[in-house]
Amino acid sequence: MGTPVAASTEGLRKVYGRGQASVSALDGIDLEIGTGQFTAIMGPSGSGKSTLMHCLAGLDSVSEGRVRVGDVDITRLKEKQLTRLRRDRIGFVFQAFNLIPTLTARENVLLPLAIAGRKPEQGWFDHVIDTVGLRDRLEHHPSELSGGQQQRVACARALVSKPEIVFADEPTGNLDSTSGAEVLNFLRRSVDEFEQTIVMVTHDAVAASHTDRVLFLADGQIVDELWEPDRESVLERMLALSSLGAA
């Protein structure tokens, strides 16, 4: 790819169930995610996009093949080692925000560091908070924040520990278009300004247009990719995939 690799797979297969009841969710995926790039994973329902992200992030085991985060083969790690790697080297942003309701925005942002027994770098914390626009909301609880503000807290939480890679699962799925645009712009800035690596599962062509590269999945395989996407080119590829599936 010409750039360092943040995550990769070799011959990745994921099968659920056994025998005649088995279902192949991923079928032999070879993939490299470049460091400092914003990558979207798209595909119809059941194509395997969330499963691929979960395997890349070490949230799900693999049936065959290898998954690496940086130079670490995570398929060889024991559970405690995997937990430590996820805590120290990976950030997560989910559709449902996953904030602790009894904690303030500040406490939610700092939670991963607190669990790891690490103190925040104050300058970096301030930079992330100001970039995401939460300075005046830090002492508010999630119930006192809008959906967009809650997701920005989740984004700040994912970045404050300086992870090597951030996985975002439909991060704008519960947001209105204005709030969704704010979150996507922040993710874009984190790639451009912080050199963050982000992998995002989405079904939204507008969201995908903020990325550097779109991977298209169908039936557990990568069937197409698009660099420097815009909304129209993403919609065109998705329509072609839908037509292929109906044929």
N, C-alpha and C positions, 0 to 999 in steps of 0.2 A: 504493500500500500504506500510505501515511501514515508510513513510516519510511524512512531512507536505504537505498539498495540496495547490497548487498555484491557481488552477481554477478547477471548477467542474460543471457538469450538472446533473439534475434529470428529467427524463421523457421529455427531450427536443424535441419539435415538432415545425417545421416551415412550414407553408402552404402559398403559394402565390396564390392570386386570390380567387374567391368564386364560390360556386355551382359546376356545371359541368366543369367549366373552371379552377377549383383549381388544384394546383400541390403541392404534398407533397415533400418538399426538405429534411426535417429531420423527422424521424419517431421514436420518443421515445428513445432518446440517454441518457444513464447513463454513466458518464465518470469522471475520476479523473486525473488531471495533477499534477505530483509530483513536489515539489519545488526543484530547482537545477538540473532539468532534461531537456534533449533535445528531444523533441517529434516531429515526422513527421506525417502528415496526408496525406494519399495517397488514390487514387481510380480513376476509369475511369471518363471521362467527364460526368458531370451531376450527380455524386454520392452524392454530397452535401458537399464536403470537404471545399470549400471556404465559403459556408453558415455557416458551423459549426464554422469555425474560426471567421467569422464576428459576430456570436452570442456570442461566448466566449469573444470577445473583446469589446462587447457593441456597435458595429457598425451597428447591425441589431436587430430589436425587435424579440421576440419569440412569437409563437402562443399558446404554452402550455409549462408547466414545469418551471424549475428554472435554472438559471446560477449564479454561485458565482465566484467572484475573491477574493481569500483569504476567509475571513469570511463574505464578503459583498454580499448580494443577489442583483445583479445588475438589475434583472427584476422588482424590487420594487422601483428603483430610478427614480426620475423625471429627465427631460432632462438636467437641469443645474447641478444636482448632478452627472449624468452620464458623462457629459462633463468634470467635475472636476476630476472624478475618472480616466478617460482615460488620462487626462493631467498629473496627478500626479503619477499614479501607473502602467501605461501601456506604452510600447514602440512599435513602428511599423516600419517594413521594408517592402517596396513594390517592386514589380518587376520593376516598372517604375521609381524608385529612389525617385521621388517626392521632388526634390530639388528646391529651389527658384533661378532662373537664375541670378538675380541681386545681390545676396548675395555671399560673399566669402565662402569657405569651412568652415572656423572658424565660421562665422555667421550662416551658415546652421546648424552646429552641436549644436550651443548654442540657436537656435531659440525656442525650447520648453521651455527652462528655462526662456528666455526673455519674452515669452508670459505669463508664470506663475508668472513673477515678482520675480524670484529667481536668485541669483548669483551662478555661478558654483563653485564647490569645486576645486580649482586650481590643487591640487595634483591628484585628480581623473581624471580631464580633461586631464592632461598631461599623465597619465597612459593609458587612453583609446586611445589617439592620437598616442602615441608611439607604443602601441600594434597593432593598425590597420595600422601603417606605413604611417601616413599622415603629419608628422612634417614639411616636406619641401613643402607641398602643401596647407597649411592653408590659404594663401592669394590669392589663385587661385579661379576663378569662375568655375561653373560646366562645361561651354563650353571649358575650358582649361584642363579638366580632362578626363581621359579614362573612359570607362564604369565601369571597375572594381574599379577605384578610386572613382567614384561617389557613387557606392554602399557601399564602405567602409565608405564614409562620412555619408551615410544614417544609417549604422550600428552604427557608433560612436554617431550620433544624438539620436538613440534609447537607447543607454546605458548611456549617460552622465548624465541623470537625475536619475539614479539608480532605474529603474522601478522594480516592483515585477515580471513582466512577459513581455516578448517580443513576439509579433506575427509577423511572417515573411511569406509573401505571394509570393511564387515562387521567392525568392530573387536572384536566379542565372539564371532566365529565359531569361534575355536579355544579358547574359554574355558569352564570349568564355570560353573554358574549363579551361584555366589557371587562368583567373580572377575569375571564379566561384569557383575554388579550394581555392583561396586566401580568398574569402568571407566565404566559409564553414569552413575553418580552423580557421578563426577569431571567428565565431559563436561557434565552438567547444571549443576554448580556453576560451571564455567568460563564458561558462558553467563550465569548469574544474577549471579555475583560479578565476573567479569572483563569482562563484556559481549562475550564472544567470539562469533563467528558460526561455526556448525558445520553442515555438510551431511553426512549419514550415509546410505550405502546399507546396507540391512538387509533380511532376510527374516523377522525375528523381531518378532512383535507386542509382546512385552514390551519389547524395545529401543525400538521406535517409540513406546511409551507415555511414554517419557522426554522426547519432543520437543515442540515447540510446534505443528508442522505436519507432516503426512504428505502427500506427493505420490504418487499411484498411477499407474504406467505400464502400458500394454498395447500391444503392437505398435508400439512406438516413439513413442507419443503419451501425453500426460498426460490421463487419462480421469476423474480424480476427485482431490479433496483433502479433508483433514480437519484442522481446527484443534482444539487442546486434546484430543488423542486419549487414550483409555485402551485397555487391552488388548482389551476386548470390542468396542469400536467399530471398532478396526483389524481384528480378526478378521472382523467382520461385513462390512466393505467388501471384504476379500480374498476372502471366500467368494462375495460377489456378483460379483466380477470373474471368479472361477473358473467360476461358473455361466454367465456371459456368454460366456466362451471356449468352453465345452462346448456352447453352444446352436447 
